[in-house]
Amino acid sequence: MKLKIKELREEYGLTQKELAQKLSNVQRNVSNWENGASEPDCETILKIAELFGVSIDELFGRSFSPEPVRLDTESDYALLRTLRKLTPAQKSAVKNLIDAFTDNAGSGVHNA
């Protein structure tokens, strides 16, 4: 089964060599994973999923979410790509900001 490593690597703007370095691996292995000649071991699969902020299912090209995410516009896709690049701390800050907006949305409170 071919993993979505190349797609994610390119989305993040990384070369094969840069990805290999981040995974404490070698470029040849990344190339082999991307062309389906070999697959990373379980530990490396976990590292790749964590690095790109995706689930293992997503890494394998599977989507089992009970409620599919609707991305209707290119700006939705661009936002998702940007969010995937954030650190966990940055993602938490963005979530808090979104929560603040949505908590105030129904109250009629508008802070300028």
LINPEKA-V270141 format. One record per backbone hydrogen bond with DSSP energy under -0.5 kcal/mol. NH is the residue of the N-H (numbers start at 1). CO is the residue of the C=O. If there is no record, write none. Layout:
NH_CO, NH_CO
This chain:
4_59, 8_4, 9_5, 10_6, 11_7, 12_8, 13_10, 14_9, 19_15, 20_16, 21_17, 22_18, 23_19, 24_21, 25_20, 29_26, 30_26, 31_27, 32_28, 33_29, 34_30, 35_31, 36_32, 36_33, 37_32, 38_32, 45_41, 46_42, 47_43, 48_44, 49_45, 50_46, 51_47, 52_48, 53_49, 53_50, 54_49, 59_55, 60_56, 61_58, 62_57, 68_66, 71_69, 72_70, 77_73, 78_74, 79_75, 80_76, 81_77, 82_78, 83_79, 84_80, 85_81, 85_82, 86_83, 91_87, 92_88, 93_89, 94_90, 95_91, 96_92, 97_93, 98_94, 99_95, 100_96, 101_97, 102_98, 103_99, 104_100, 105_101, 106_102, 107_104, 108_104, 108_105, 109_104, 112_110
